[in-house]
Amino acid sequence: MSDAETVTAAAKLSVRRYDGVAVLAAWLGVAWIELANLQNASLLLFVVPPSELAVWLSAIALTVRLAYRTPARRATALTTAALLLVTCAWFTNWGLFHPASYWITHRWAFNAVADGVREGRIGTSRGYYGEFLPLHLRDLSTNGRAAVVGSQDGKPVVFLPQWVGIPDDAGGYVYLDAAPRPDLLIDLFGEPARVAGGQHLGDGWWYVLPGD
């Protein structure tokens, strides 16, 4: 091997090592934001979701670039990109900005919450901010909790907040295993709202904001 080829090979190896370190650092960042469970509190609701998405997309881009340098190249990169984008779509909560599409794409998780409410496993805590959801469902709520914010005919109205105001109020997904009466009021952490005034999603689910 000539000196030029040796230098080129060493340079390529150095680049691959750098890319590997960058990918590792990026995914450590993703792990941190997921484990930290940063809340969409007050004005942070305009900062936290875009920042989380940016961290995810950076990690995906770096990983795809590294995959493209493997012998399979294009096929590996495309497969990696597809799998990671699906993962990103699952863990990144955009319900704050488009409630209906998030509810549709995460339907099985919302169904699991509804099943838990009907079976008495979710929606039994009377703590003001509720109880923690099962770990695999916590991304449905900005604080990882399900709170009881009202009742109708003995059935709890369960709230999954997507944002929480400071010092009070909140908005998010509401579940009731019945058709809500027009005058049914709930307490969105300090602000009243009518369930029937919110956006009806289906199967007992609504997206409700203060003042609805």
C-alpha positions as CSV (number, residue, x, y, z in Angstrom):
1,M,0.0,0.0,0.0
2,S,1.4,3.4,-1.0
3,D,1.8,6.3,1.4
4,A,-1.2,8.1,-0.2
5,E,-3.4,5.0,0.2
6,T,-2.3,4.6,3.8
7,V,-3.2,8.3,4.6
8,T,-6.5,7.9,2.8
9,A,-7.4,4.7,4.8
10,A,-6.4,6.4,8.0
11,A,-8.5,9.4,7.2
12,K,-11.6,7.2,6.5
13,L,-11.1,5.3,9.7
14,S,-10.8,8.6,11.6
15,V,-14.1,9.8,10.0
16,R,-15.9,6.6,10.9
17,R,-14.7,6.8,14.5
18,Y,-15.9,10.4,14.7
19,D,-19.3,9.5,13.2
20,G,-19.6,6.7,15.7
21,V,-18.9,9.0,18.6
22,A,-21.4,11.6,17.2
23,V,-24.1,8.9,16.8
24,L,-23.6,7.7,20.4
25,A,-23.7,11.2,21.8
26,A,-26.9,12.0,19.8
27,W,-28.7,8.9,21.1
28,L,-27.6,9.6,24.6
29,G,-29.3,13.0,24.1
30,V,-32.4,11.2,23.0
31,A,-32.3,8.9,26.0
32,W,-31.9,11.9,28.3
33,I,-35.0,13.8,27.0
34,E,-37.1,10.7,27.1
35,L,-36.1,9.8,30.7
36,A,-36.2,13.4,31.9
37,N,-39.8,13.6,30.7
38,L,-39.7,17.4,30.3
39,Q,-43.1,18.9,30.9
40,N,-44.9,21.3,28.5
41,A,-45.3,23.9,31.3
42,S,-46.4,27.4,30.5
43,L,-44.3,29.0,27.7
44,L,-42.1,25.9,27.6
45,L,-44.8,24.3,25.5
46,F,-43.4,26.3,22.5
47,V,-39.8,25.1,23.3
48,V,-39.9,21.5,24.6
49,P,-41.7,19.7,21.8
50,P,-39.7,21.3,19.0
51,S,-36.4,20.7,20.9
52,E,-37.2,17.1,21.5
53,L,-38.0,16.6,17.8
54,A,-34.8,18.4,16.8
55,V,-32.8,16.0,19.0
56,W,-34.5,13.0,17.6
57,L,-34.0,14.1,14.0
58,S,-30.4,14.9,14.6
59,A,-29.8,11.4,16.0
60,I,-31.6,9.9,13.0
61,A,-29.7,11.9,10.5
62,L,-26.3,11.0,12.0
63,T,-27.3,7.3,12.2
64,V,-28.5,7.2,8.6
65,R,-25.2,8.8,7.5
66,L,-23.2,6.2,9.3
67,A,-25.4,3.4,7.8
68,Y,-24.8,4.8,4.3
69,R,-21.1,4.1,4.8
70,T,-21.6,0.4,5.2
71,P,-21.1,-2.0,2.3
72,A,-24.9,-2.2,1.7
73,R,-25.1,1.6,1.7
74,R,-28.4,2.7,0.2
75,A,-30.6,-0.3,1.4
76,T,-29.2,-0.1,4.9
77,A,-29.6,3.6,5.1
78,L,-33.2,3.5,3.8
79,T,-34.2,0.7,6.2
80,T,-32.5,2.5,9.1
81,A,-34.2,5.8,8.3
82,A,-37.7,4.1,8.0
83,L,-37.4,2.3,11.3
84,L,-36.0,5.3,13.2
85,L,-38.7,7.7,11.8
86,V,-41.4,5.3,13.0
87,T,-39.8,5.2,16.4
88,C,-39.5,8.9,16.5
89,A,-43.2,9.3,15.6
90,W,-44.1,7.0,18.5
91,F,-42.0,8.7,21.2
92,T,-42.5,12.3,20.0
93,N,-45.8,13.7,21.2
94,W,-47.3,16.3,18.8
95,G,-50.8,16.0,20.3
96,L,-50.4,19.6,21.5
97,F,-50.3,20.8,17.9
98,H,-52.6,18.3,16.1
99,P,-54.7,16.3,18.6
100,A,-56.6,14.2,16.1
101,S,-53.6,12.8,14.2
102,Y,-51.7,12.0,17.4
103,W,-54.8,10.2,18.7
104,I,-55.3,8.2,15.5
105,T,-51.6,7.1,15.2
106,H,-51.5,6.1,18.9
107,R,-54.9,4.6,19.0
108,W,-53.9,1.3,20.6
109,A,-52.3,3.3,23.5
110,F,-55.4,5.4,24.0
111,N,-57.5,2.2,23.9
112,A,-55.3,0.7,26.6
113,V,-56.0,3.7,28.8
114,A,-59.7,3.5,28.1
115,D,-59.6,-0.2,29.0
116,G,-57.8,0.6,32.2
117,V,-60.4,3.2,33.1
118,R,-63.3,0.8,32.5
119,E,-61.6,-2.0,34.5
120,G,-60.7,0.3,37.4
121,R,-57.0,0.2,37.0
122,I,-56.7,3.8,35.8
123,G,-58.6,6.8,37.1
124,T,-58.9,5.6,40.7
125,S,-56.5,8.1,42.4
126,R,-58.0,11.2,43.9
127,G,-54.7,13.1,43.9
128,Y,-55.0,16.5,42.3
129,Y,-52.6,15.6,39.5
130,G,-53.6,12.0,39.4
131,E,-51.6,8.8,39.2
132,F,-48.7,7.8,36.9
133,L,-49.7,5.8,33.8
134,P,-48.1,2.5,33.1
135,L,-44.6,3.1,31.8
136,H,-45.3,2.3,28.2
137,L,-48.2,4.8,28.2
138,R,-46.7,7.8,29.9
139,D,-45.8,9.6,26.6
140,L,-49.6,10.2,26.2
141,S,-49.4,12.8,29.0
142,T,-46.9,15.6,29.5
143,N,-46.5,14.7,33.1
144,G,-46.9,11.0,32.6
145,R,-50.1,11.0,34.7
146,A,-53.8,10.5,34.4
147,A,-56.0,12.7,36.6
148,V,-59.6,12.4,37.5
149,V,-61.2,15.9,36.7
150,G,-64.9,15.1,37.1
151,S,-67.5,12.4,37.0
152,Q,-70.8,11.5,35.4
153,D,-73.2,8.9,36.8
154,G,-70.4,7.5,38.9
155,K,-68.0,7.2,35.9
156,P,-64.7,9.1,36.2
157,V,-63.7,11.7,33.6
158,V,-60.0,11.0,33.1
159,F,-57.6,13.7,31.9
160,L,-54.2,13.3,30.0
161,P,-52.7,16.8,30.0
162,Q,-50.7,17.8,27.0
163,W,-49.7,21.1,28.6
164,V,-49.8,22.6,32.1
165,G,-50.0,26.3,32.8
166,I,-48.2,28.2,35.6
167,P,-49.7,28.7,38.1
168,D,-52.8,26.9,36.9
169,D,-54.9,25.6,33.9
170,A,-54.2,22.8,31.4
171,G,-55.4,21.3,28.2
172,G,-55.4,17.8,26.7
173,Y,-57.2,14.5,26.1
174,V,-60.2,13.6,28.2
175,Y,-61.9,10.2,28.4
176,L,-65.4,9.4,29.6
177,D,-67.0,6.0,29.1
178,A,-70.4,7.6,28.2
179,A,-71.8,10.5,26.2
180,P,-71.1,13.6,28.2
181,R,-74.1,15.7,29.2
182,P,-74.0,19.2,27.6
183,D,-73.6,20.8,31.0
184,L,-70.9,18.4,32.3
185,L,-68.1,20.6,33.7
186,I,-64.6,19.4,34.5
187,D,-61.7,21.0,36.3
188,L,-58.6,21.5,34.1
189,F,-56.3,22.1,37.0
190,G,-58.0,25.3,38.0
191,E,-59.9,26.2,34.9
192,P,-63.4,24.9,34.2
193,A,-64.4,23.5,30.8
194,R,-67.3,21.5,29.3
195,V,-66.4,18.1,27.9
196,A,-69.0,18.5,25.1
197,G,-67.4,21.8,24.2
198,G,-64.2,20.2,23.2
199,Q,-63.1,18.4,20.0
200,H,-64.8,15.0,19.8
201,L,-62.3,12.3,18.7
202,G,-64.4,9.2,19.1
203,D,-64.9,6.2,21.4
204,G,-65.3,8.4,24.5
205,W,-62.2,10.6,23.8
206,W,-62.3,14.4,23.6
207,Y,-59.6,17.1,23.3
208,V,-60.6,19.8,25.8
209,L,-59.1,23.3,26.5
210,P,-59.9,25.8,29.2
211,G,-63.0,27.7,28.2
212,D,-64.5,25.0,26.0
